């Protein structure tokens, strides 16, 4: 009898388990949780994440002597030529976590779908942009295995050599740009161009020009080949083609939020940048700068002390921290370090200011250089002047009173013609100017060309051992912890994980 009770009890338990198992999957599945995502939204997310933030201030814009902070702490980086790995990781973390992850997943989701070929090629083009930024900053990086942790379980991706990365980027841009077809799928939700396939095609070829020119010293033959493909494919035609992120209250500009928050009194326009604009009588200075005249502390940086006039601007020199700069402040006749010129945080430094990433101005200036080098046909002087004019006209797209009058543009171009024998230097200086706040690109072109010819930062606590300027950013500490084996292979191939080490295309 006891055994029968046990048998009945067991059968009852099994019945209960069976009844519980029925509908188990449905019961334990969140009905409102996404199980897939439209790759269009992944593209948009990646593009929004491409706008630059605080790291842009800490390293890139400071290395190229456009911005500077004398303060030590979280902002330590290019200002002191020091390796602050909490800051050097900024492009890496954002690039892989937000951009690469979305772009690679989106590509994998639709690469076999014949109904989404335009969307696929948009994703490929923006993936190339993301990896140009990453590899230019760090050198050898995970590329062929990057972003595949979810789909293929690759949690520890191998590092590819930068030469191999550039080979693939160039081929991807050429192939994806050529494959875009206005007769195929429309992508109206695209936040960059609203699905305009012609504009995406021009963006792709303009990026191909940028990537091709990066090889001007390390592989001129290949550079010429791809520059020719880019020019024949069709480049950006006006400022309407600019790749720009339009920020608003929901998606704010990372530089602007920092400059209008706790970092407001800490960042200044560099002396070399301000002096260059003054020496060239550049009308863009009054659209960019503000000086809070007589400010003795951050409390003096108020609108009633604001002076946006050309003659009032005084850039801060590099080579000092906040404790060593007072004698220089006195020599410059200022009330305190807070009296130097700043990026106007109500205009270009506004939290809702646009983030320009690839522009018509940059493209025309690169075209001018390509013509000078004999890699493209055309009038180099005309492309040079068009590039300058395009950036000056672009100034009107920032909030506030930033427009440059056409008569001032015409006068500037007439006074600053392209000079025979100095073309590369003058084109590069204008590229430096037109790429202001596009830190990674400004820094990459500065390393590639060696211009503008600005003096090195002489801060005595520099971590640089063999170079006058920072040549690359160091890898994140997280990579040293979780992907060290692959990272060590990259270091053995590329060189020490230091700020001095040059990336593949950055040859002397």
C-alpha positions in Angstrom: 0.0 0.0 0.0 2.8 2.3 0.9 4.5 1.6 -2.5 1.3 2.4 -4.3 1.1 5.8 -2.4 4.7 6.5 -3.5 3.9 5.6 -7.2 0.7 7.8 -7.1 2.7 10.7 -5.6 5.4 10.4 -8.2 2.8 10.3 -11.0 1.2 13.4 -9.5 4.5 15.3 -9.4 5.3 14.3 -13.0 1.8 15.5 -14.1 2.4 18.8 -12.3 5.8 19.2 -14.0 4.2 18.4 -17.4 1.5 20.9 -16.8 4.0 23.5 -15.7 6.1 22.8 -18.8 3.2 23.4 -21.1 3.5 27.1 -22.2 6.7 27.5 -20.4 8.5 29.3 -23.3 5.6 31.7 -23.8 5.3 32.4 -20.1 9.0 33.2 -19.7 9.3 35.4 -22.8 9.0 39.1 -22.4 6.3 40.1 -25.0 7.7 43.6 -25.3 11.4 42.9 -25.5 13.0 43.3 -28.9 14.4 40.0 -30.4 15.6 41.8 -33.6 16.2 45.4 -34.7 15.8 47.2 -38.0 19.4 47.7 -39.4 18.3 51.2 -40.4 18.1 52.1 -36.7 21.5 50.5 -36.1 22.9 52.7 -38.8 21.3 55.8 -37.3 22.6 54.8 -33.8 26.1 54.4 -35.1 26.0 57.8 -36.9 24.8 59.6 -33.8 27.5 57.9 -31.7 30.1 59.1 -34.2 30.0 62.7 -33.0 33.0 63.5 -30.8 32.9 64.2 -27.1 35.2 64.9 -24.2 38.1 62.8 -25.5 38.2 65.1 -28.5 39.2 67.9 -26.1 41.6 65.9 -24.0 43.8 64.7 -26.9 43.1 65.4 -30.5 42.3 69.1 -30.6 45.1 69.8 -28.1 47.7 67.8 -29.9 47.1 69.8 -33.1 47.3 73.0 -31.0 43.7 74.3 -31.4 42.6 73.9 -27.8 44.3 73.7 -24.5 43.6 73.2 -20.8 46.3 74.0 -18.2 44.5 72.0 -15.5 45.7 68.7 -14.2 43.2 65.9 -13.3 40.6 64.2 -15.5 41.6 66.5 -18.4 45.2 65.4 -18.3 46.3 64.3 -21.8 47.6 66.1 -24.7 47.9 69.3 -22.6 50.8 67.7 -20.7 51.8 65.1 -23.3 50.9 62.4 -20.8 49.4 59.0 -21.2 46.1 59.1 -19.4 44.5 55.8 -20.2 41.1 56.8 -18.8 41.0 59.3 -21.6 42.9 57.5 -24.4 40.2 54.9 -24.3 37.4 57.2 -25.3 37.4 56.6 -29.0 37.9 52.9 -28.5 35.1 52.4 -26.1 32.6 54.4 -28.0 33.7 53.1 -31.4 33.5 49.5 -30.6 30.6 49.4 -28.1 28.3 51.7 -30.1 29.4 52.1 -33.7 31.1 48.8 -34.7 28.7 46.6 -32.8 25.7 48.1 -34.5 27.3 48.3 -38.0 28.7 44.8 -38.1 25.4 43.3 -36.7 23.4 45.3 -39.2 25.6 44.2 -42.1 25.4 40.5 -41.0 21.6 40.7 -40.7 21.0 41.8 -44.3 24.1 40.9 -46.3 22.1 38.2 -48.2 18.9 40.2 -48.6 18.5 41.4 -52.2 15.8 43.8 -51.1 18.1 45.8 -48.9 21.3 46.4 -51.0 21.3 50.2 -50.5 20.9 49.9 -46.8 23.7 47.3 -46.8 26.0 49.6 -48.7 25.3 52.6 -46.4 26.2 50.4 -43.4 29.4 49.4 -45.2 30.4 53.0 -45.9 29.8 54.1 -42.3 31.6 51.1 -41.0 34.6 52.3 -43.1 34.3 55.7 -41.5 34.2 54.2 -38.0 37.3 52.1 -38.6 39.2 54.9 -40.2 38.9 56.8 -37.0 39.8 53.8 -34.8 42.8 52.7 -36.7 44.2 56.2 -37.2 44.0 56.7 -33.5 45.5 53.4 -32.3 47.1 51.7 -35.3 46.6 47.9 -35.3 43.2 47.1 -34.0 40.6 44.3 -34.1 39.0 44.6 -37.5 38.1 41.3 -39.4 36.8 39.7 -36.2 35.4 42.8 -34.5 31.8 43.0 -33.6 31.1 39.3 -34.0 30.8 38.3 -30.3 27.0 37.9 -30.5 26.8 36.3 -33.9 29.9 34.1 -33.9 31.0 34.0 -30.3 34.3 35.8 -31.0 34.9 37.4 -27.6 38.6 37.9 -28.0 39.1 39.3 -31.6 42.5 39.2 -33.2 44.2 42.5 -34.1 44.7 43.2 -37.8 47.7 45.1 -39.2 46.8 48.6 -40.2 48.1 48.0 -43.7 45.6 45.2 -44.1 42.8 47.3 -42.5 43.4 50.1 -45.0 43.4 47.6 -47.9 40.0 46.4 -46.9 38.6 49.9 -46.1 39.7 51.2 -49.5 38.1 48.2 -51.3 34.9 48.4 -49.2 34.5 52.1 -49.9 35.1 51.7 -53.6 32.7 48.7 -53.9 29.9 50.0 -51.6 29.9 53.4 -53.3 29.7 51.9 -56.8 26.9 49.5 -55.7 24.5 52.2 -54.4 21.6 52.3 -56.9 18.8 54.9 -56.9 16.5 52.3 -58.5 16.7 50.0 -55.6 15.5 50.1 -51.9 14.8 53.5 -50.4 15.9 54.2 -46.8 13.9 57.3 -45.9 14.6 56.9 -42.1 18.3 57.5 -42.6 19.1 60.6 -40.4 22.0 61.7 -42.4 20.6 62.3 -45.9 17.0 61.1 -45.6 17.8 58.2 -47.9 19.2 60.3 -50.8 21.3 57.7 -52.6 23.2 60.3 -54.6 24.4 61.9 -51.5 25.4 58.6 -49.9 27.4 57.8 -53.1 29.2 61.2 -52.9 29.9 60.6 -49.3 31.4 57.2 -50.0 33.7 58.5 -52.7 34.7 61.5 -50.6 35.7 59.1 -47.8 37.6 57.0 -50.4 39.5 60.2 -51.3 40.2 60.8 -47.6 41.4 57.2 -47.0 43.4 57.2 -50.2 45.3 60.4 -49.3 46.2 58.8 -46.0 48.6 56.6 -47.9 50.4 59.5 -49.6 53.8 58.8 -47.9 53.6 55.1 -47.2 52.3 53.9 -50.6 51.9 56.7 -53.2 51.0 54.3 -56.0 48.1 52.9 -54.1 47.1 56.3 -53.0 47.0 57.6 -56.6 45.0 54.5 -57.7 42.2 55.0 -55.1 42.2 58.8 -55.3 41.5 58.4 -59.1 38.6 56.1 -58.4 37.2 58.5 -55.8 37.4 61.5 -58.2 35.9 59.6 -61.1 33.1 58.2 -58.9 31.9 61.7 -57.9 32.8 63.7 -54.8 30.7 66.0 -52.6 29.3 68.9 -54.6 28.2 71.4 -51.9 27.7 71.9 -48.2 24.4 70.2 -48.6 26.4 66.9 -48.9 28.1 67.4 -45.5 28.0 64.4 -43.2 26.7 66.2 -40.1 24.9 65.1 -36.9 22.2 67.6 -36.0 22.0 67.7 -32.2 19.0 68.6 -30.2 17.8 68.4 -26.6 17.6 64.6 -26.9 21.0 64.0 -28.6 23.3 66.7 -27.3 26.7 67.6 -28.6 29.4 66.0 -26.4 31.9 68.8 -26.6 29.2 71.4 -25.9 27.8 69.5 -22.9 31.2 69.4 -21.3 32.1 73.0 -22.1 28.7 74.2 -20.6 29.1 71.9 -17.6 31.8 71.3 -15.1 34.5 71.9 -17.7 33.4 75.4 -18.7 36.3 77.3 -17.2 39.0 74.8 -18.0 39.4 74.9 -21.9 40.9 77.7 -24.0 41.8 78.4 -27.5 45.4 77.7 -28.2 47.8 80.5 -28.8 49.1 79.1 -32.1 45.5 78.7 -33.4 44.5 82.2 -32.5 47.7 83.7 -33.8 47.4 81.9 -37.1 43.9 83.3 -37.6 45.1 86.8 -36.7 48.2 86.6 -38.9 45.9 85.6 -41.8 43.2 88.2 -40.9 40.8 85.3 -40.8 37.1 86.4 -40.3 36.3 83.0 -38.7 38.0 84.1 -35.5 35.0 86.3 -34.5 32.6 83.4 -35.1 34.6 81.0 -32.9 36.1 82.9 -30.0 35.0 84.8 -26.9 37.2 86.4 -24.3 35.9 87.3 -20.8 38.0 90.4 -20.4 39.3 91.0 -16.9 38.1 87.6 -15.5 40.0 86.9 -12.3 38.3 83.6 -11.7 35.7 81.4 -13.3 33.1 83.6 -11.7 34.2 86.4 -14.0 33.4 84.4 -17.2 30.0 86.0 -17.6 28.3 87.6 -20.5 28.8 91.2 -19.3 32.6 90.6 -19.6 32.3 88.8 -23.0 34.3 90.3 -25.9 34.0 88.6 -29.3 35.9 91.2 -31.3 38.9 90.2 -33.5 41.5 92.3 -31.8 40.6 91.2 -28.3 41.4 87.5 -28.7 44.5 86.1 -27.0 45.2 82.4 -27.2 46.7 80.4 -24.3 50.2 79.0 -24.8 51.0 75.4 -24.2 53.8 74.1 -21.9 52.2 75.2 -18.7 49.9 73.9 -16.0 47.7 76.1 -13.8 50.4 76.4 -11.2 53.2 77.4 -13.6 51.3 79.7 -16.0 50.9 82.8 -13.8 54.2 84.5 -15.0 53.0 84.0 -18.6 49.6 85.4 -17.8 51.3 88.5 -16.4 53.5 88.8 -19.5 50.4 88.7 -21.7 48.9 91.5 -19.6 45.9 89.5 -18.4 44.1 89.4 -15.1 44.4 85.6 -14.7 44.4 82.5 -16.8 40.6 82.8 -17.0 41.1 85.9 -19.1 42.4 84.0 -22.2 40.1 83.4 -25.2 37.8 80.4 -25.2 35.6 78.5 -27.7 32.3 80.4 -27.4 30.1 77.9 -25.6 27.0 79.8 -26.7 27.8 79.2 -30.4 30.2 76.5 -31.7 30.5 75.2 -28.2 26.7 75.0 -27.8 25.2 71.7 -26.5 22.9 71.6 -29.5 25.6 72.7 -32.1 26.0 70.3 -35.0 28.8 67.9 -35.3 30.5 67.9 -38.7 32.2 64.6 -39.6 33.0 64.7 -43.4 32.6 68.0 -45.3 32.6 69.5 -48.7 35.4 71.9 -47.6 37.7 69.0 -46.5 37.0 67.1 -49.7 37.8 70.1 -51.9 41.1 70.7 -50.0 42.1 67.1 -50.4 41.2 67.3 -54.1 43.4 70.4 -54.4 46.3 68.4 -52.8 45.7 65.4 -55.1 45.8 67.8 -58.2 49.1 69.3 -56.9 50.5 65.8 -56.5 49.5 64.9 -60.1 47.0 62.3 -58.9 43.9 64.1 -60.3 43.3 66.6 -63.0 41.8 70.1 -62.5 42.7 73.5 -61.1 44.3 73.1 -57.7 43.9 76.8 -56.9 40.2 76.7 -57.7 39.7 73.6 -55.5 41.7 75.3 -52.7 39.6 78.5 -52.9 36.3 76.5 -53.0 37.4 74.5 -49.9 38.0 77.8 -48.0 34.8 79.3 -49.1 32.8 76.2 -48.3 34.0 76.2 -44.7 33.4 79.9 -44.2 29.9 79.4 -45.5 29.5 76.4 -43.3 30.0 78.7 -40.3 26.5 79.9 -40.7 25.1 76.5 -39.7 26.2 76.8 -36.0 23.8 78.5 -33.6 24.3 82.2 -32.8 25.8 84.9 -34.9 28.5 82.9 -36.7 27.8 83.7 -40.4 30.8 85.0 -42.4 29.8 87.7 -44.8 30.4 86.9 -48.5 32.5 90.1 -49.0 34.7 89.0 -46.1 35.1 85.5 -47.7 36.0 87.0 -51.1 38.5 89.4 -49.5 40.2 86.6 -47.5 40.5 84.4 -50.5 42.0 87.2 -52.6 44.5 87.9 -49.8 45.5 84.3 -49.3 46.1 82.7 -52.8 47.7 79.3 -53.3 51.4 79.9 -53.6 53.6 78.0 -56.0 56.1 75.8 -54.1 54.1 76.0 -50.8 50.9 74.3 -51.9 50.9 71.3 -49.6 51.6 73.5 -46.6 48.9 76.1 -47.4 46.3 73.4 -48.2 47.1 71.6 -45.0 46.8 74.8 -43.0 43.4 75.4 -44.4 42.5 71.7 -43.7 43.5 72.2 -40.1 41.2 75.2 -40.0 38.3 73.7 -41.8 38.5 70.5 -39.6 38.3 72.4 -36.3 36.4 70.3 -33.7 36.7 67.2 -35.9 39.6 66.2 -33.8 40.6 62.7 -35.1 40.6 63.9 -38.7 42.5 67.1 -37.9 45.2 65.1 -36.0 45.4 62.4 -38.7 46.1 65.0 -41.5 48.5 66.9 -39.2 50.6 63.7 -38.8 50.3 62.8 -42.5 51.5 66.1 -43.9 53.5 67.6 -41.0 51.5 70.9 -41.4 50.7 73.3 -39.9 54.3 73.8 -38.8 53.5 74.6 -35.1 55.9 74.4 -32.2 55.8 71.4 -29.9 54.3 71.4 -26.4 57.3 71.8 -24.1 55.6 70.8 -20.8 58.4 69.4 -18.6 56.4 66.4 -17.4 55.9 64.9 -20.9 55.6 61.1 -21.3 57.0 61.4 -24.9 60.4 59.8 -25.3 61.3 60.0 -29.0 58.8 62.3 -30.6 57.9 66.0 -30.4 54.1 65.3 -30.8 51.8 62.5 -29.8 51.7 60.0 -32.7 49.0 57.6 -31.5 46.7 56.9 -28.5 47.5 53.9 -26.2 45.2 50.9 -25.9 42.6 50.7 -23.1 43.6 49.0 -19.9 40.6 46.7 -20.5 42.3 45.2 -23.5 45.4 44.6 -21.5 43.3 42.6 -19.1 40.9 40.6 -21.3 42.5 40.4 -24.7 46.2 40.6 -23.9 47.3 37.7 -26.0 46.0 39.3 -29.2 47.1 42.8 -28.1 50.7 41.5 -27.5 50.8 40.3 -31.1 49.8 43.8 -32.3 52.5 45.4 -30.1 55.2 43.0 -31.3 54.3 43.9 -34.9 53.6 47.7 -34.5 55.9 48.8 -31.7 55.6 49.7 -28.1 52.2 50.7 -26.7 53.3 54.3 -26.2 52.2 57.7 -27.3 55.5 58.0 -29.4 54.8 54.9 -31.7 53.9 55.9 -35.2 51.1 54.1 -37.0 51.8 52.4 -40.3 51.0 55.3 -42.7 52.7 57.9 -40.4 56.2 57.7 -41.8 58.9 60.4 -41.6 
